[in-house]
Amino acid sequence: MSVEDVAAFLRQHVIPVEAELDTGSSTAMRDLRDKARAEGLWALPLPADLGGGGLSLRDYFGLAEAEGSSDHGPAALGSASLLDVRMISTHGSRTVREHYLRPLVAGEISGSYAMTEPGVAGSAPTLTRTTAQRTTGGWAVTGRKWFTSGASAAAYVTVLTRTAPDELSLLMVPTSQPGFRVVRELPVLGAGGQFEIEFTAAHVPDDHLLGVPGDGLVIAATRLALGRTLRCMRWVGQAQRAFDLMCRRANDRHVHTGPLAGQQLVQRLVFDSLLVIRSARALVAQAADLVARGEDAKTEIGLAKVAAAGALQQVADAAIQVYGAEGLTADTPLPMLARLGRAARILDGPDELHVSATARRVLKQFQAEGEEERAPDQFVADRDTAR
Ligand SMILES: Cc1cc2nc3c(=O)[nH]c(=O)nc-3n(C[C@H](O)[C@H](O)[C@H](O)COP(=O)(O)OP(=O)(O)OC[C@H]3O[C@@H](n4cnc5c(N)ncnc54)[C@H](O)[C@@H]3O)c2cc1C
């Protein structure tokens, strides 16, 4: 399969039913999944021994922008469970691996992931209030999470929870357990899919702990590195879609002096949009290269996240402007792309978090390099002066 195969699948099958998928239609999603299996496009980055396509991360990265040009692409093509499958394969007990992995890859079940809590800054997970108390053979989880994507249909929720006062861990809570409850759906700019959920002494068996107690933030960081990289690729794919629509419209739409494409103010929107898309794509490729090699990509992911989220927001907005009033309606996908672009600047860590963390990291490197470069006798002089 090639990137053209994936792009054609999106164009022919997924994009035409996006509005239906936005309403949560399970029939439309089931049909798409059957088609993806029939065309050999199912679960491409998931392990072959579990029923997936067995693509390496590097090869999958080559397809992820096309697959993510619709927000429903990864679910339709069976790769939405990639982060869970990798997390469970690496950190799950034998029981959870045997219980969840095959059904996840087959698309028979889905999971969701809950870190963010009401009343606490989501960008500071060390403030997590949800707790897990030791019980016989397991844990009793109590707390509330929100913006948990897909929680209402999930077979389990992976929850960041405090297992001791100074210890955060990830527990997989089966949603069939008494004590788990979906409180409400939280539409984001009018679109569904995010939920507030509650745990009231929900029982979690011992073997549903990922890693060992206290591993929560380390496992979450690895998951987020890949998750953010993939999300950036999808945002670039969605920005490209808005861009393509804008350019077609600029050529087709005429004002009294000719096509909109002839107006310099429209040309400026086209230029600025192309610039942010190409810049974001290059930054995302740098991050992806490091992630595929298993190397530290924090700085590159920080840059890519801010660039890709900003690109989607800017280009979707420019496309709406060129479309005029029609661009604000559901006759075009532009309101949906604009909504995704707006949310992109908050989810997966707000832009500001990435800006300050990246800048701090870079400045620290300069400081370290500066100290290395200084002659040893300079340090002696500094010490003496300090005394
Ligand atoms: C569509 C969508 C899907 C989501 N899915 C999930 C999910 O599946 N699971 C999950 O756990 N969460 C999910 N979230 C939640 C998301 O991860 C959080 O919204 C995000 O981490 C920010 O947390 P917060 O909303 O509590 O904002 P806060 O942490 O309260 O931050 C609020 C604002 O403060 C500012 N700010 C924060 N930190 C800094 C800083 N260091 N410097 C300067 N300014 C700063 C920013 O402007 C930020 O927007 C989702 C959110 C959305 C919108």
The ligand as an SDF file (V2000), in Angstrom:
LIG
                    3D

 53 58  0  0  0  0  0  0  0  0999 V2000
  -10.6900   18.0050   21.9750 C   0  0  0  0  0  0  0  0  0  0  0  0
   -9.9470   17.6790   23.2220 C   0  0  0  0  0  0  0  0  0  0  0  0
   -9.6400   16.3520   23.4940 C   0  0  0  0  0  0  0  0  0  0  0  0
   -8.9620   16.0150   24.6680 C   0  0  0  0  0  0  0  0  0  0  0  0
   -8.7240   14.6940   24.9430 N   0  0  0  0  0  0  0  0  0  0  0  0
   -8.1580   14.3570   26.1290 C   0  0  0  0  0  0  0  0  0  0  0  0
   -8.0180   12.9770   26.5020 C   0  0  0  0  0  0  0  0  0  0  0  0
   -8.3960   12.0590   25.7480 O   0  0  0  0  0  0  0  0  0  0  0  0
   -7.4800   12.6970   27.7140 N   0  0  0  0  0  0  0  0  0  0  0  0
   -7.0630   13.6750   28.5760 C   0  0  0  0  0  0  0  0  0  0  0  0
   -6.5640   13.3500   29.6530 O   0  0  0  0  0  0  0  0  0  0  0  0
   -7.2150   14.9870   28.2600 N   0  0  0  0  0  0  0  0  0  0  0  0
   -7.7400   15.3530   27.0650 C   0  0  0  0  0  0  0  0  0  0  0  0
   -7.9260   16.6810   26.7540 N   0  0  0  0  0  0  0  0  0  0  0  0
   -7.5320   17.7060   27.7180 C   0  0  0  0  0  0  0  0  0  0  0  0
   -6.2270   18.4050   27.3620 C   0  0  0  0  0  0  0  0  0  0  0  0
   -5.1470   17.5170   27.4500 O   0  0  0  0  0  0  0  0  0  0  0  0
   -6.1010   19.5930   28.3340 C   0  0  0  0  0  0  0  0  0  0  0  0
   -7.1050   20.5120   27.9820 O   0  0  0  0  0  0  0  0  0  0  0  0
   -4.7290   20.2580   28.2580 C   0  0  0  0  0  0  0  0  0  0  0  0
   -3.7420   19.4190   28.8190 O   0  0  0  0  0  0  0  0  0  0  0  0
   -4.7220   21.5900   29.0210 C   0  0  0  0  0  0  0  0  0  0  0  0
   -5.2170   21.4330   30.3070 O   0  0  0  0  0  0  0  0  0  0  0  0
   -6.3970   22.3870   30.8390 P   0  0  0  0  0  0  0  0  0  0  0  0
   -7.4730   22.4260   29.8290 O   0  0  0  0  0  0  0  0  0  0  0  0
   -6.7350   21.9670   32.2120 O   0  0  0  0  0  0  0  0  0  0  0  0
   -5.7510   23.8410   30.8360 O   0  0  0  0  0  0  0  0  0  0  0  0
   -4.8560   24.4950   31.9890 P   0  0  0  0  0  0  0  0  0  0  0  0
   -3.7170   23.5860   32.3320 O   0  0  0  0  0  0  0  0  0  0  0  0
   -5.7370   24.9780   33.0760 O   0  0  0  0  0  0  0  0  0  0  0  0
   -4.2730   25.7330   31.1930 O   0  0  0  0  0  0  0  0  0  0  0  0
   -5.1270   26.8180   30.8250 C   0  0  0  0  0  0  0  0  0  0  0  0
   -4.3380   27.8220   30.0330 C   0  0  0  0  0  0  0  0  0  0  0  0
   -3.2820   28.3260   30.8320 O   0  0  0  0  0  0  0  0  0  0  0  0
   -2.1920   28.6600   30.0280 C   0  0  0  0  0  0  0  0  0  0  0  0
   -0.9950   27.9130   30.4860 N   0  0  0  0  0  0  0  0  0  0  0  0
   -0.9300   26.6400   30.9230 C   0  0  0  0  0  0  0  0  0  0  0  0
    0.3480   26.3030   31.2050 N   0  0  0  0  0  0  0  0  0  0  0  0
    1.0960   27.4040   30.9420 C   0  0  0  0  0  0  0  0  0  0  0  0
    2.4870   27.7120   31.0240 C   0  0  0  0  0  0  0  0  0  0  0  0
    3.3700   26.7940   31.4390 N   0  0  0  0  0  0  0  0  0  0  0  0
    2.8910   28.9540   30.6520 N   0  0  0  0  0  0  0  0  0  0  0  0
    2.0040   29.8920   30.2450 C   0  0  0  0  0  0  0  0  0  0  0  0
    0.6780   29.6610   30.1350 N   0  0  0  0  0  0  0  0  0  0  0  0
    0.2410   28.4420   30.4880 C   0  0  0  0  0  0  0  0  0  0  0  0
   -2.5630   28.2740   28.6050 C   0  0  0  0  0  0  0  0  0  0  0  0
   -3.0450   29.3920   27.8970 O   0  0  0  0  0  0  0  0  0  0  0  0
   -3.6490   27.2670   28.8050 C   0  0  0  0  0  0  0  0  0  0  0  0
   -4.5150   27.1630   27.6830 O   0  0  0  0  0  0  0  0  0  0  0  0
   -8.5640   17.0430   25.5780 C   0  0  0  0  0  0  0  0  0  0  0  0
   -8.8570   18.3770   25.2920 C   0  0  0  0  0  0  0  0  0  0  0  0
   -9.5370   18.7060   24.1320 C   0  0  0  0  0  0  0  0  0  0  0  0
   -9.8470   20.1440   23.8520 C   0  0  0  0  0  0  0  0  0  0  0  0
  1  2  1  0
  2  3  1  0
  2 52  2  0
  3  4  2  0
  4  5  1  0
  4 50  1  0
  5  6  2  0
  6  7  1  0
  6 13  1  0
  7  8  2  0
  7  9  1  0
  9 10  1  0
 10 11  2  0
 10 12  1  0
 12 13  2  0
 13 14  1  0
 14 15  1  0
 14 50  1  0
 15 16  1  0
 16 17  1  0
 16 18  1  0
 18 19  1  0
 18 20  1  0
 20 21  1  0
 20 22  1  0
 22 23  1  0
 23 24  1  0
 24 25  2  0
 24 26  1  0
 24 27  1  0
 27 28  1  0
 28 29  2  0
 28 30  1  0
 28 31  1  0
 31 32  1  0
 32 33  1  0
 33 34  1  0
 33 48  1  0
 34 35  1  0
 35 36  1  0
 35 46  1  0
 36 37  1  0
 36 45  1  0
 37 38  2  0
 38 39  1  0
 39 40  1  0
 39 45  2  0
 40 41  1  0
 40 42  2  0
 42 43  1  0
 43 44  2  0
 44 45  1  0
 46 47  1  0
 46 48  1  0
 48 49  1  0
 50 51  2  0
 51 52  1  0
 52 53  1  0
M  END
$$$$
